[in-house]
Amino acid sequence: MDTGKTVQPLYDLSFLPGYAWLIIIFAAVLVFLAIMYFLICGFTALRGWQSYALTDRGQREFPADVKIFYGESIMVGSDFMPANYRHCVTVGYSDDGIYLRMGRFFRTFHPPLFIPWTKVELVEQKQAIKGHYTAVRFAAMPRLVLFRTLGDAIFAQWQKNQNKEEVVQ
């Protein structure tokens, strides 16, 4: 049943050397990873971090009197679908306010932040399925949710600041 017709390929890649496929695959993976990095960083930054950054830019390094927590998990944004930052945020606090800095990998779209205590409306601890969390609420910005020891420390500092204000009045 040989009709004598040969099927021609749609494209001829015989001009590429044998290792070119590795280069093409490696380049495709790099492009995919770059797109994902910018999508993830941009998406999470726009969901809350940028609203803080517009008014409360911080310093790259924390001041000396700041108590620092490394590799913390926080949530930024509304109650519905907040941006989750798992184990990649350095958080500090002092009598002046709260300091936030992202890990190196995500710093592109997340500048360091300093939020003074005067902008904090309420710090409250709430019960969750697995333990408790601390919600920090602001007047014109999304809430900030902190967990475990960091949340307890921020709550204690806020109460200390509230007690100072009551004594002054």
The 8 nearest C-alpha neighbors of each residue, nearest first, counted from 0:
[[1, 2, 3, 4, 5, 6, 7, 8],
 [0, 2, 3, 4, 5, 6, 7, 8],
 [1, 3, 4, 0, 5, 6, 7, 8],
 [4, 2, 1, 5, 0, 6, 7, 8],
 [3, 5, 2, 6, 1, 7, 0, 8],
 [6, 4, 7, 3, 2, 1, 8, 9],
 [5, 7, 8, 4, 9, 3, 2, 10],
 [6, 8, 5, 9, 10, 11, 4, 12],
 [9, 7, 10, 6, 11, 12, 5, 13],
 [10, 8, 7, 11, 6, 12, 13, 5],
 [11, 9, 8, 12, 7, 13, 14, 6],
 [10, 12, 13, 8, 9, 14, 7, 15],
 [13, 11, 14, 15, 10, 16, 8, 9],
 [12, 14, 15, 11, 16, 17, 10, 19],
 [13, 15, 12, 16, 11, 17, 19, 10],
 [16, 14, 13, 12, 19, 17, 18, 20],
 [15, 17, 19, 18, 14, 13, 20, 12],
 [18, 16, 19, 15, 20, 21, 13, 14],
 [19, 17, 20, 21, 16, 22, 15, 23],
 [20, 18, 22, 21, 16, 17, 15, 23],
 [21, 19, 23, 22, 18, 24, 17, 16],
 [22, 20, 24, 19, 18, 23, 25, 17],
 [21, 23, 19, 25, 20, 24, 26, 18],
 [22, 24, 20, 26, 21, 25, 27, 19],
 [23, 25, 27, 21, 26, 22, 20, 28],
 [26, 24, 22, 28, 27, 23, 21, 29],
 [25, 27, 29, 23, 28, 24, 22, 30],
 [28, 26, 24, 30, 29, 25, 31, 23],
 [27, 29, 31, 25, 26, 30, 32, 24],
 [30, 28, 26, 32, 31, 27, 33, 25],
 [29, 31, 27, 33, 28, 32, 26, 34],
 [30, 32, 28, 34, 29, 33, 27, 35],
 [33, 31, 35, 29, 34, 30, 36, 28],
 [34, 32, 36, 30, 35, 31, 29, 37],
 [33, 35, 31, 37, 32, 36, 38, 30],
 [34, 36, 38, 32, 33, 37, 39, 31],
 [37, 35, 33, 39, 34, 38, 40, 32],
 [36, 38, 40, 34, 35, 39, 41, 33],
 [39, 37, 35, 41, 36, 40, 42, 34],
 [38, 40, 42, 36, 41, 37, 35, 43],
 [41, 39, 37, 43, 42, 38, 36, 44],
 [40, 42, 44, 38, 39, 43, 37, 45],
 [41, 43, 39, 45, 44, 40, 38, 46],
 [42, 44, 46, 40, 45, 82, 41, 39],
 [45, 43, 48, 41, 46, 42, 49, 40],
 [44, 46, 42, 43, 47, 49, 41, 48],
 [47, 45, 43, 44, 82, 76, 48, 42],
 [46, 48, 76, 50, 49, 45, 75, 44],
 [47, 49, 44, 51, 50, 52, 45, 46],
 [50, 48, 52, 51, 47, 44, 45, 53],
 [49, 51, 47, 48, 52, 53, 140, 54],
 [50, 52, 49, 48, 53, 55, 54, 140],
 [53, 51, 49, 56, 55, 54, 50, 112],
 [54, 52, 51, 50, 49, 55, 56, 48],
 [55, 53, 52, 51, 56, 50, 114, 49],
 [54, 56, 52, 113, 51, 112, 114, 53],
 [57, 55, 112, 52, 113, 111, 54, 110],
 [56, 58, 112, 113, 111, 55, 59, 98],
 [59, 57, 60, 111, 61, 56, 112, 113],
 [58, 60, 111, 57, 61, 100, 110, 112],
 [61, 59, 58, 62, 57, 111, 100, 63],
 [60, 62, 63, 58, 65, 59, 98, 91],
 [63, 61, 64, 65, 60, 58, 93, 66],
 [62, 64, 65, 61, 66, 60, 93, 67],
 [65, 63, 62, 66, 93, 61, 92, 94],
 [66, 64, 93, 92, 63, 91, 62, 67],
 [65, 67, 91, 92, 93, 64, 68, 90],
 [66, 68, 91, 90, 65, 69, 92, 89],
 [67, 69, 90, 89, 91, 71, 70, 149],
 [70, 68, 89, 71, 67, 90, 88, 87],
 [71, 69, 86, 87, 88, 89, 72, 68],
 [70, 72, 86, 88, 69, 87, 89, 73],
 [71, 73, 85, 86, 84, 88, 87, 70],
 [74, 72, 145, 84, 144, 83, 71, 85],
 [73, 75, 83, 144, 82, 143, 81, 84],
 [76, 74, 143, 82, 81, 47, 142, 144],
 [77, 75, 81, 141, 47, 142, 82, 46],
 [76, 78, 79, 81, 141, 142, 80, 75],
 [77, 79, 81, 80, 76, 142, 75, 141],
 [78, 80, 77, 81, 76, 82, 75, 46],
 [81, 79, 78, 82, 77, 76, 83, 46],
 [82, 80, 76, 77, 75, 79, 74, 83],
 [81, 83, 75, 43, 74, 46, 76, 84],
 [84, 82, 74, 85, 73, 81, 75, 72],
 [83, 85, 73, 72, 74, 87, 86, 82],
 [86, 84, 72, 87, 83, 73, 71, 88],
 [85, 87, 70, 71, 72, 88, 84, 73],
 [86, 88, 70, 102, 85, 71, 101, 84],
 [89, 87, 101, 71, 70, 102, 100, 86],
 [88, 90, 69, 100, 70, 68, 99, 71],
 [91, 89, 99, 68, 98, 67, 88, 100],
 [92, 90, 67, 98, 66, 65, 97, 68],
 [91, 93, 97, 65, 66, 96, 98, 67],
 [92, 94, 65, 95, 96, 66, 64, 97],
 [93, 95, 96, 92, 160, 156, 116, 65],
 [96, 94, 93, 115, 116, 97, 92, 114],
 [97, 95, 115, 116, 114, 93, 92, 94],
 [96, 98, 92, 114, 113, 91, 115, 99],
 [97, 99, 113, 91, 90, 112, 92, 114],
 [100, 98, 90, 112, 111, 89, 113, 91],
 [99, 101, 111, 89, 88, 112, 90, 102],
 [102, 100, 88, 106, 87, 89, 105, 103],
 [101, 103, 87, 104, 88, 105, 106, 100],
 [104, 102, 106, 105, 101, 107, 87, 100],
 [103, 105, 102, 106, 107, 101, 87, 36],
 [104, 106, 107, 103, 102, 101, 40, 109],
 [107, 105, 109, 103, 101, 108, 104, 110],
 [108, 106, 105, 109, 110, 40, 104, 103],
 [109, 107, 106, 44, 40, 41, 110, 105],
 [108, 110, 106, 107, 44, 101, 111, 105],
 [109, 111, 106, 112, 108, 52, 56, 100],
 [112, 110, 100, 57, 99, 59, 56, 58],
 [113, 111, 57, 56, 99, 98, 55, 52],
 [112, 114, 57, 98, 55, 97, 56, 115],
 [113, 115, 97, 96, 55, 98, 112, 116],
 [116, 114, 96, 117, 95, 118, 97, 113],
 [115, 117, 96, 119, 118, 95, 114, 97],
 [116, 118, 115, 119, 120, 96, 114, 95],
 [119, 117, 116, 115, 137, 120, 138, 114],
 [120, 118, 137, 116, 117, 121, 136, 135],
 [121, 119, 137, 136, 138, 118, 122, 135],
 [122, 120, 136, 119, 135, 123, 137, 134],
 [123, 121, 135, 134, 154, 136, 133, 157],
 [124, 122, 134, 133, 121, 125, 135, 154],
 [123, 125, 133, 132, 134, 131, 126, 122],
 [126, 124, 131, 132, 133, 123, 127, 134],
 [125, 127, 131, 130, 132, 124, 128, 129],
 [128, 126, 131, 129, 130, 125, 132, 124],
 [127, 129, 130, 126, 131, 132, 125, 146],
 [130, 128, 127, 131, 126, 132, 147, 146],
 [131, 129, 127, 128, 126, 132, 147, 125],
 [130, 132, 126, 127, 125, 129, 124, 133],
 [131, 133, 146, 125, 124, 145, 150, 147],
 [132, 134, 124, 150, 145, 123, 144, 146],
 [135, 133, 144, 123, 122, 143, 124, 136],
 [134, 136, 122, 143, 142, 121, 144, 133],
 [137, 135, 142, 121, 120, 119, 122, 134],
 [136, 138, 119, 120, 140, 139, 118, 142],
 [137, 139, 140, 120, 118, 136, 119, 141],
 [138, 140, 137, 141, 118, 50, 136, 142],
 [141, 139, 137, 138, 50, 142, 51, 136],
 [142, 140, 76, 77, 47, 75, 143, 137],
 [143, 141, 136, 76, 135, 75, 77, 137],
 [142, 144, 75, 135, 134, 74, 136, 145],
 [145, 143, 134, 74, 73, 133, 135, 75],
 [146, 144, 150, 73, 133, 132, 134, 149],
 [145, 147, 132, 150, 149, 133, 148, 144],
 [148, 146, 150, 149, 151, 132, 145, 131],
 [147, 149, 151, 150, 152, 146, 153, 145],
 [148, 150, 152, 151, 147, 146, 153, 145],
 [149, 151, 145, 146, 133, 153, 147, 148],
 [150, 152, 148, 154, 149, 153, 155, 147],
 [151, 153, 149, 155, 154, 150, 148, 156],
 [154, 152, 156, 150, 155, 151, 157, 149],
 [153, 155, 151, 157, 152, 156, 150, 122],
 [154, 156, 152, 158, 153, 157, 151, 159],
 [157, 155, 159, 153, 158, 154, 152, 160],
 [156, 158, 160, 154, 159, 155, 153, 161],
 [159, 157, 161, 155, 160, 156, 162, 154],
 [158, 160, 156, 162, 157, 161, 155, 163],
 [159, 161, 157, 163, 158, 162, 156, 164],
 [162, 160, 158, 164, 163, 159, 157, 165],
 [161, 163, 165, 159, 160, 164, 158, 166],
 [164, 162, 160, 166, 161, 165, 167, 159],
 [163, 165, 161, 167, 162, 166, 168, 160],
 [166, 164, 162, 168, 167, 163, 161, 160],
 [165, 167, 163, 164, 168, 162, 161, 160],
 [168, 166, 164, 165, 163, 162, 161, 160],
 [167, 165, 166, 164, 163, 162, 161, 160]]
